[in-house]
Amino acid sequence: MAEHTPRSLIVTLYGAYGRRPGDAPLAVSELIRLLHAVGVDAPSVRSSVSRLKRRGLLVPARTADGAAGYALSPDARQLLDDGDRRIYRRPPRRPDDGWVLAVFSVPEAERSKRHLLRSRLGRLGFGTAAPGVWIAPAGLYEETRHTLERLELAPYVELFRGEHLGFTATGESVARWWDLDAIARLYLDFLEQQEPVLRSWDARSGAAPDPEDAYRDYLRALDSWRQLPYADPGLPDELLPKDWPGGRAAEVFGLLHSRLRDAGALFAGHGG
């Protein structure tokens, strides 16, 4: 599993604690304080914020007391809201929910957009059914549509809903469309990192969590976890190998979220 990068931690911080009433910005000084707690120095915070600003995800704004800060752009808020449905509220997928197909054609003169399309569909959790034909569980349709519109890629793509009718059994086809072994390794890496964290908090079950400790462990767990629902498209259990580690990983993250999120909010200066 990839190491925590400053840019990823900043996005995770905004997702966890940065969506404040009235789109109030986070002060730069607060960003530096909160990222310092997870091992990121001030220059790295400033350079990462600049990159996120250039990407249109953060916009400069003044806090209520006039301090320099950054707020989420509308695109960034949509991105985080879509992410919530994956990260926190992943409904069970049923085999009869069907599939969404993305079929795209990009002129040779714009082949950079072809690369961007493939990259984004892969990051959304799509598998490759055939050249130029990508597939995902139908529940990913709304987020896919939002992403393609935000990146101005919608004119190159047609989206379809459908069911798999053959000729290979769906379980066998799924194993070709996605690298399930690679996804399972990501879950196992997460469990290797975070099960000891959960056990350490279980050992302190009688005491109120220290807000800074809770914040630090929660932000790191969330930063690791939020990548996984994008690598894993949320396939029905019936189509997954036996002993699939995704369920246990989701359970561990859910327990850490329940125990640490609100306690960490006290350190983040945000009560909700």
C-alpha positions in Angstrom: 0.0 0.0 0.0 1.3 3.5 -0.9 2.8 5.6 1.8 0.8 8.6 3.0 1.6 11.6 0.8 1.1 15.2 1.9 -1.4 15.9 -0.9 -3.4 12.7 -0.1 -3.5 13.6 3.6 -4.7 17.1 2.8 -7.6 15.7 0.8 -8.3 13.2 3.5 -8.3 16.0 6.1 -10.8 18.0 4.1 -13.0 15.0 3.6 -13.0 14.1 7.3 -13.1 17.5 9.0 -13.0 20.3 6.3 -16.6 20.5 5.1 -17.7 23.2 7.5 -21.0 25.1 7.6 -21.2 27.8 5.0 -18.2 26.4 3.2 -16.0 28.1 5.8 -12.3 27.8 4.8 -9.5 26.2 6.8 -6.9 28.7 7.8 -3.4 28.0 6.4 -2.1 28.0 10.0 -4.7 25.3 10.9 -3.7 23.2 7.9 -0.1 23.3 9.0 -1.0 22.4 12.6 -3.2 19.5 11.6 -0.8 18.1 9.0 2.2 18.5 11.4 0.3 16.1 13.7 0.6 13.4 11.1 4.2 14.1 10.2 4.0 16.6 7.4 6.2 19.7 7.5 5.0 23.2 6.6 6.8 23.5 3.3 5.2 20.2 2.1 1.8 21.5 3.2 2.2 24.7 1.2 3.5 23.1 -1.9 0.7 20.4 -1.9 -2.0 23.1 -1.3 -0.6 25.0 -4.3 -0.9 21.9 -6.5 -4.5 21.3 -5.3 -5.3 24.9 -6.0 -3.9 24.6 -9.5 -6.1 21.5 -10.0 -9.2 23.6 -9.0 -9.9 21.6 -5.8 -9.0 24.3 -3.3 -9.8 28.0 -3.6 -8.2 30.9 -1.5 -10.5 32.4 1.0 -10.4 34.4 4.2 -11.6 32.9 7.5 -14.1 34.8 9.7 -11.2 36.5 11.6 -9.5 37.5 8.3 -6.7 34.9 8.2 -5.6 33.4 4.9 -7.1 30.0 4.2 -8.5 27.6 1.6 -12.0 26.4 1.0 -13.2 23.5 -1.1 -14.3 24.3 -4.7 -17.7 23.0 -5.8 -16.0 20.3 -7.8 -14.0 19.2 -4.8 -17.1 19.1 -2.6 -18.9 16.9 -5.2 -15.8 14.7 -5.3 -15.9 14.3 -1.6 -19.6 13.8 -1.4 -19.4 11.0 -4.1 -16.5 9.5 -2.1 -18.6 9.3 1.1 -21.0 6.9 -0.6 -18.1 4.6 -1.3 -16.0 5.1 1.9 -18.7 5.1 4.6 -21.9 3.7 3.0 -21.1 0.9 0.6 -24.4 -1.0 0.2 -24.1 -4.7 -0.6 -24.1 -5.4 -4.3 -26.5 -8.1 -5.6 -25.8 -10.0 -8.8 -29.1 -8.8 -10.3 -28.2 -5.1 -9.8 -26.6 -5.2 -13.3 -23.7 -3.4 -14.8 -22.7 0.0 -16.2 -20.7 -0.1 -19.5 -18.5 2.8 -20.6 -17.7 2.8 -24.3 -15.4 5.5 -25.5 -13.8 6.7 -28.7 -11.2 9.5 -28.8 -9.8 11.0 -31.9 -6.1 10.3 -32.5 -5.4 14.1 -32.3 -6.6 14.0 -28.7 -5.0 10.8 -27.5 -4.0 12.5 -24.2 -7.7 12.4 -23.3 -7.8 8.7 -24.1 -5.1 8.1 -21.5 -7.0 10.3 -19.0 -10.2 8.4 -19.7 -8.6 5.1 -19.1 -6.9 6.3 -16.0 -10.0 7.8 -14.5 -12.2 4.8 -15.3 -9.6 2.6 -13.7 -9.5 4.8 -10.6 -13.3 4.7 -10.4 -13.1 0.9 -10.2 -14.0 -0.1 -13.8 -12.6 -3.3 -15.3 -11.8 -3.9 -18.9 -14.2 -6.1 -20.7 -12.8 -5.4 -24.2 -10.7 -2.7 -25.9 -12.6 0.5 -25.4 -15.3 -1.2 -23.4 -15.1 -0.8 -19.6 -17.4 -2.3 -17.0 -18.4 -1.7 -13.4 -21.4 -2.5 -11.1 -24.3 -0.3 -12.0 -24.2 1.4 -8.6 -21.2 3.4 -9.8 -23.2 5.1 -12.5 -23.9 8.4 -10.8 -20.3 8.9 -9.6 -19.0 8.0 -13.1 -21.3 10.6 -14.7 -20.2 13.3 -12.3 -16.5 12.5 -12.8 -16.7 12.5 -16.6 -18.6 15.7 -16.6 -16.2 17.4 -14.2 -13.2 16.4 -16.4 -15.0 17.4 -19.6 -14.7 13.9 -20.9 -18.4 13.1 -21.3 -18.5 13.9 -25.1 -16.1 11.0 -25.7 -18.1 8.4 -23.8 -21.4 6.5 -24.0 -22.7 4.9 -20.9 -25.1 1.9 -20.8 -26.8 -0.2 -18.2 -27.1 -3.9 -18.8 -26.8 -7.5 -17.6 -24.2 -10.1 -18.5 -25.8 -12.8 -20.7 -22.8 -15.0 -21.5 -21.0 -16.8 -23.0 -18.7 -17.3 -20.0 -20.0 -17.6 -16.5 -20.0 -14.2 -14.9 -17.7 -15.3 -12.1 -15.1 -16.4 -14.6 -15.5 -13.2 -16.6 -15.0 -11.0 -13.5 -11.7 -12.6 -12.9 -10.6 -11.4 -16.3 -12.1 -7.9 -16.0 -10.4 -7.2 -12.7 -7.1 -8.2 -11.0 -8.7 -9.7 -7.9 -5.4 -10.9 -6.5 -4.0 -7.4 -6.5 -7.2 -6.0 -4.9 -7.0 -8.7 -2.2 -3.4 -7.7 -1.5 -4.4 -4.1 -0.9 -6.9 -5.3 1.7 -4.4 -7.5 3.4 -1.9 -4.6 3.5 -4.5 -2.5 5.1 -5.3 -5.1 7.7 -1.6 -5.6 8.5 -1.3 -1.8 9.2 -4.6 -1.2 10.9 -5.5 -4.3 12.9 -2.7 -3.5 15.4 -4.0 0.0 15.7 -7.4 -1.3 16.5 -6.0 -3.7 19.1 -4.1 -0.9 20.8 -7.3 1.1 21.1 -9.2 -2.0 22.4 -6.6 -2.2 25.1 -7.6 1.3 26.2 -11.3 0.8 26.1 -11.9 2.2 29.6 -10.4 5.6 29.0 -11.6 8.5 26.9 -9.6 8.8 23.7 -6.9 11.5 23.7 -8.1 13.8 20.9 -4.7 14.2 19.2 -4.0 10.5 19.3 -7.5 9.7 18.0 -7.1 12.3 15.2 -3.7 11.0 14.2 -4.7 7.3 14.0 -8.0 8.1 12.4 -6.6 10.3 9.6 -4.0 7.8 8.7 -6.5 4.9 8.7 -8.9 6.9 6.6 -6.1 8.0 4.2 -5.3 4.3 3.7 -8.9 3.1 3.6 -10.3 5.6 1.2 -8.2 4.3 -1.7 -9.6 0.8 -1.4 -13.2 1.3 -2.3 -11.9 2.7 -5.6 -9.6 -0.2 -6.3 -12.5 -2.6 -5.4 -15.6 -1.8 -7.5 -17.9 -3.5 -4.9 -18.6 -6.8 -6.6 -21.3 -9.1 -5.2 -20.0 -11.7 -2.7 -21.1 -14.5 -5.1 -18.6 -13.4 -7.6 -15.6 -13.1 -5.2 -13.1 -15.8 -4.2 -13.6 -17.5 -0.9 -11.9 -15.9 2.1 -12.1 -12.5 0.5 -10.4 -10.0 2.9 -12.6 -7.0 2.0 -15.2 -7.7 4.6 -12.8 -7.9 7.5 -11.0 -4.8 6.3 -14.3 -2.9 6.1 -15.1 -4.1 9.6 -11.7 -2.9 11.0 -12.1 0.5 9.4 -15.7 0.8 10.6 -14.6 0.1 14.2 -11.8 2.7 14.0 -14.2 5.2 12.5 -16.8 4.7 15.2 -14.2 5.0 18.0 -11.9 7.7 16.7 -13.6 10.1 14.3 -15.5 12.2 16.8 -12.7 12.2 19.3 -10.3 13.4 16.6 -12.8 16.1 15.7 -12.0 17.8 19.0 -8.4 18.1 18.0 -9.3 19.3 14.5 -11.4 22.1 16.1 -14.6 20.8 14.5 -17.3 19.3 16.8 -19.2 17.4 14.1 
